[in-house]
Amino acid sequence: MDKDKHPDSVEGLGRFLRSRREQLTPAAAGLPSTGRRRVPGLRRDEVAALAGVSASYYMRLEQGRELNPSRRVLEAVARVLQLDDEERLELFRMARPSTRRMRSPMRVERAGAALRQLIESWTRTPAFIIGHAQDILAANELAAALYSDFTQRDNVLRMLFLDPAAQAFYRNPERARHRAVADLQQTAAETPDDPRILELVGELAVRSGDFRALWAREYTQVPPYDVKRMHHSAVGDLELHHEALHIRSAPGQQLIILQPEPGSASADALTLLASISARALPQQQGPVTRS
């Protein structure tokens, strides 16, 4: 145990956090009512999701096993538990957050110009670049056309959990959601106080019960990429090999490439989609990107 943290302080922190979450109703926290509940107030996994941290991280915090919580994480927990100024000071007194500088990815990410030019030159291959929180930083014309059934194309997780188009577009939307959440959990574990991840997880936890349920799980590994089966409203079913390449010049970013089997029906459908996209290009609005 940290020499600066006494047992009374650790136990007091756990009691403090439990008492505050037990006093807060789901409705007050912005969560929908789901009928009779086994515990009063919020569950641990709900507090964790709303605060943007993993369930295991919050459990360690409540049990006094997380000895160096960052100020940013404590601020998020205080916000979720709706602590007043006096309670917030008490939380910080008991937790004694680490004051060391945390190395976190920048909140604003951009795709490099050379990579943008590279993927834009691929006219037969959908490709896009995602950031550490799965924000879509850049996409070529064919990728924009492939995902044109979605109303907003700014973040992979927001598309999967908040856009109704995901149910019709993905042949197996649950598998896609599991992989995206597992990937985000891995990133969150490496940078638990990252502001973009705290913001994104908090939003998804409030707006999607499916996300809260998956975020409460502990993924030991990220499922591998494989063939993606999709259904596009204009060209029908597609099966595309999904490759994710880490970009060494921009840690945390990934280049996503989708390719059909040569000579397959999916290749023909992708060629048709490229043709449709080229004809509609003057009227099309490009993908939403974070800048």
ROMAR-398331 format. One line per field, with one value per residue (C-alpha): residue number from 0; residue in three letters; x, y, z. Coordinates in steps of 0.25 Angstrom, whole numbers, m for minus. Example, Ala and Ser with C-alpha at 12.3 -4.5 7.8 and 13.67 -1.06 7.14 Angstrom:
<recs>
num = [0, 1] $
residu = [ALA, SER] $
px = [49, 55] $
py = [m18, m4] $
pz = [31, 29] $
</recs>
This chain:
<recs>
num = [0, 1, 2, 3, 4, 5, 6, 7, 8, 9, 10, 11, 12, 13, 14, 15, 16, 17, 18, 19, 20, 21, 22, 23, 24, 25, 26, 27, 28, 29, 30, 31, 32, 33, 34, 35, 36, 37, 38, 39, 40, 41, 42, 43, 44, 45, 46, 47, 48, 49, 50, 51, 52, 53, 54, 55, 56, 57, 58, 59, 60, 61, 62, 63, 64, 65, 66, 67, 68, 69, 70, 71, 72, 73, 74, 75, 76, 77, 78, 79, 80, 81, 82, 83, 84, 85, 86, 87, 88, 89, 90, 91, 92, 93, 94, 95, 96, 97, 98, 99, 100, 101, 102, 103, 104, 105, 106, 107, 108, 109, 110, 111, 112, 113, 114, 115, 116, 117, 118, 119, 120, 121, 122, 123, 124, 125, 126, 127, 128, 129, 130, 131, 132, 133, 134, 135, 136, 137, 138, 139, 140, 141, 142, 143, 144, 145, 146, 147, 148, 149, 150, 151, 152, 153, 154, 155, 156, 157, 158, 159, 160, 161, 162, 163, 164, 165, 166, 167, 168, 169, 170, 171, 172, 173, 174, 175, 176, 177, 178, 179, 180, 181, 182, 183, 184, 185, 186, 187, 188, 189, 190, 191, 192, 193, 194, 195, 196, 197, 198, 199, 200, 201, 202, 203, 204, 205, 206, 207, 208, 209, 210, 211, 212, 213, 214, 215, 216, 217, 218, 219, 220, 221, 222, 223, 224, 225, 226, 227, 228, 229, 230, 231, 232, 233, 234, 235, 236, 237, 238, 239, 240, 241, 242, 243, 244, 245, 246, 247, 248, 249, 250, 251, 252, 253, 254, 255, 256, 257, 258, 259, 260, 261, 262, 263, 264, 265, 266, 267, 268, 269, 270, 271, 272, 273, 274, 275, 276, 277, 278, 279, 280, 281, 282, 283, 284, 285, 286, 287, 288, 289, 290] $
residu = [MET, ASP, LYS, ASP, LYS, HIS, PRO, ASP, SER, VAL, GLU, GLY, LEU, GLY, ARG, PHE, LEU, ARG, SER, ARG, ARG, GLU, GLN, LEU, THR, PRO, ALA, ALA, ALA, GLY, LEU, PRO, SER, THR, GLY, ARG, ARG, ARG, VAL, PRO, GLY, LEU, ARG, ARG, ASP, GLU, VAL, ALA, ALA, LEU, ALA, GLY, VAL, SER, ALA, SER, TYR, TYR, MET, ARG, LEU, GLU, GLN, GLY, ARG, GLU, LEU, ASN, PRO, SER, ARG, ARG, VAL, LEU, GLU, ALA, VAL, ALA, ARG, VAL, LEU, GLN, LEU, ASP, ASP, GLU, GLU, ARG, LEU, GLU, LEU, PHE, ARG, MET, ALA, ARG, PRO, SER, THR, ARG, ARG, MET, ARG, SER, PRO, MET, ARG, VAL, GLU, ARG, ALA, GLY, ALA, ALA, LEU, ARG, GLN, LEU, ILE, GLU, SER, TRP, THR, ARG, THR, PRO, ALA, PHE, ILE, ILE, GLY, HIS, ALA, GLN, ASP, ILE, LEU, ALA, ALA, ASN, GLU, LEU, ALA, ALA, ALA, LEU, TYR, SER, ASP, PHE, THR, GLN, ARG, ASP, ASN, VAL, LEU, ARG, MET, LEU, PHE, LEU, ASP, PRO, ALA, ALA, GLN, ALA, PHE, TYR, ARG, ASN, PRO, GLU, ARG, ALA, ARG, HIS, ARG, ALA, VAL, ALA, ASP, LEU, GLN, GLN, THR, ALA, ALA, GLU, THR, PRO, ASP, ASP, PRO, ARG, ILE, LEU, GLU, LEU, VAL, GLY, GLU, LEU, ALA, VAL, ARG, SER, GLY, ASP, PHE, ARG, ALA, LEU, TRP, ALA, ARG, GLU, TYR, THR, GLN, VAL, PRO, PRO, TYR, ASP, VAL, LYS, ARG, MET, HIS, HIS, SER, ALA, VAL, GLY, ASP, LEU, GLU, LEU, HIS, HIS, GLU, ALA, LEU, HIS, ILE, ARG, SER, ALA, PRO, GLY, GLN, GLN, LEU, ILE, ILE, LEU, GLN, PRO, GLU, PRO, GLY, SER, ALA, SER, ALA, ASP, ALA, LEU, THR, LEU, LEU, ALA, SER, ILE, SER, ALA, ARG, ALA, LEU, PRO, GLN, GLN, GLN, GLY, PRO, VAL, THR, ARG, SER] $
px = [0, 5, 12, 3, m10, m14, m25, m35, m34, m35, m47, m53, m52, m59, m70, m71, m72, m82, m91, m91, m94, m105, m112, m112, m124, m122, m132, m124, m111, m118, m120, m133, m141, m140, m150, m147, m132, m125, m116, m120, m115, m105, m97, m82, m81, m91, m82, m70, m77, m82, m68, m62, m53, m53, m62, m49, m42, m54, m55, m41, m43, m55, m47, m35, m26, m24, m13, m11, m24, m22, m28, m36, m42, m46, m52, m60, m65, m69, m77, m84, m88, m92, m84, m85, m72, m71, m72, m63, m52, m54, m53, m39, m35, m37, m32, m20, m19, m5, 0, 10, 9, 1, 5, m8, m11, m15, m30, m29, m23, m21, m17, m4, m4, 4, m6, m18, m12, m9, m23, m29, m21, m28, m40, m44, m41, m49, m39, m40, m31, m36, m30, m28, m42, m47, m50, m50, m39, m39, m46, m45, m57, m60, m60, m69, m79, m78, m83, m92, m104, m100, m105, m92, m78, m69, m66, m67, m74, m84, m88, m89, m97, m104, m108, m120, m113, m103, m114, m117, m102, m95, m99, m93, m94, m92, m78, m74, m79, m71, m58, m60, m62, m51, m41, m46, m44, m30, m27, m34, m26, m13, m18, m28, m29, m30, m40, m45, m48, m54, m63, m67, m70, m78, m87, m89, m92, m103, m109, m107, m111, m104, m91, m92, m95, m82, m74, m77, m70, m55, m49, m36, m32, m37, m44, m36, m41, m47, m56, m67, m81, m89, m101, m101, m115, m110, m102, m106, m98, m82, m72, m59, m46, m43, m29, m24, m10, m4, 3, 17, 18, 5, 4, m11, m15, m19, m21, m33, m33, m45, m43, m52, m47, m43, m54, m64, m78, m74, m63, m74, m82, m71, m68, m83, m82, m70, m77, m90, m81, m74, m87, m92, m79, m83, m96, m89, m84, m71, m70, m70, m56, m50, m40] $
py = [0, 14, 19, 32, 25, 19, 8, 18, 27, 15, 10, 23, 26, 13, 16, 30, 26, 14, 24, 34, 24, 18, 31, 34, 29, 24, 35, 46, 41, 42, 27, 20, 13, m2, m7, m13, m13, m22, m10, 4, 15, 13, 0, 1, m2, 9, 19, 14, 15, 29, 33, 27, 17, 2, m5, m12, 2, 7, m5, m4, 11, 8, m3, 5, m3, 8, 16, 27, 32, 44, 57, 56, 42, 48, 60, 50, 42, 54, 59, 46, 45, 60, 64, 78, 86, 81, 66, 68, 73, 62, 52, 58, 59, 44, 39, 49, 48, 47, 60, 55, 58, 48, 45, 44, 46, 59, 61, 67, 58, 59, 49, 52, 59, 48, 37, 45, 46, 31, 27, 37, 31, 17, 18, 3, 1, 7, 12, 21, 26, 25, 32, 26, 27, 22, 36, 36, 45, 43, 34, 33, 34, 19, 18, 30, 23, 10, 16, 26, 19, 25, 39, 43, 37, 43, 32, 16, 14, 25, 19, 5, 9, 22, 21, 11, 9, m1, m12, m12, m10, m20, m35, m37, m24, m30, m36, m22, m15, m25, m23, m8, m8, m17, m8, 4, m3, m6, 8, 13, 4, 10, 24, 24, 39, 42, 53, 49, 35, 40, 49, 38, 27, 36, 40, 26, 21, 31, 29, 14, 2, m7, 0, 1, m15, m17, m7, m14, m27, m29, m32, m40, m38, m30, m40, m41, m34, m43, m43, m32, m35, m23, m19, m6, 0, 3, m9, m20, m30, m29, m38, m30, m34, m24, m20, m11, m5, 3, 15, 16, 31, 34, 25, 21, 23, 12, 11, 2, m5, m13, m22, m32, m45, m42, m46, m48, m43, m33, m28, m25, m18, m10, m6, m2, 6, 14, 17, 22, 30, 36, 41, 46, 53, 67, 66, 57, 63, 57, 49, 56, 57, 62, 74] $
pz = [0, m3, 9, 9, 9, 22, 24, 30, 18, 8, 15, 16, 1, m2, 8, 2, m12, m9, m1, m12, m24, m15, m13, m28, m36, m51, m55, m48, m55, m68, m70, m74, m64, m66, m56, m42, m38, m28, m23, m18, m27, m38, m40, m40, m55, m58, m50, m58, m72, m69, m64, m76, m69, m68, m58, m52, m51, m43, m35, m31, m28, m19, m12, m9, m19, m29, m22, m32, m38, m47, m44, m58, m54, m40, m47, m56, m44, m37, m49, m50, m35, m35, m23, m18, m15, m1, m5, m17, m7, 2, m10, m14, 1, 2, m11, m12, m27, m33, m38, m48, m62, m70, m84, m92, m107, m111, m112, m126, m136, m150, m161, m168, m181, m188, m183, m188, m202, m201, m198, m207, m219, m216, m225, m224, m209, m198, m187, m176, m164, m149, m137, m123, m119, m133, m138, m153, m157, m172, m183, m197, m207, m208, m193, m192, m202, m195, m182, m188, m182, m168, m165, m157, m160, m150, m140, m141, m128, m129, m143, m137, m125, m128, m143, m146, m160, m153, m151, m166, m171, m163, m165, m151, m143, m130, m134, m139, m126, m117, m125, m125, m110, m107, m115, m107, m94, m97, m101, m88, m80, m86, m84, m73, m72, m87, m89, m102, m97, m84, m93, m103, m93, m84, m96, m101, m87, m85, m99, m101, m92, m101, m100, m85, m84, m93, m86, m73, m78, m77, m90, m89, m103, m116, m125, m138, m151, m161, m173, m171, m177, m180, m188, m195, m199, m213, m217, m208, m200, m199, m192, m190, m184, m172, m169, m158, m159, m148, m153, m147, m150, m142, m130, m127, m141, m150, m165, m169, m182, m188, m200, m207, m213, m227, m237, m227, m226, m215, m225, m235, m225, m220, m235, m237, m224, m229, m242, m234, m225, m237, m243, m230, m226, m229, m220, m209, m196, m191, m178, m165, m160, m147, m148] $
</recs>
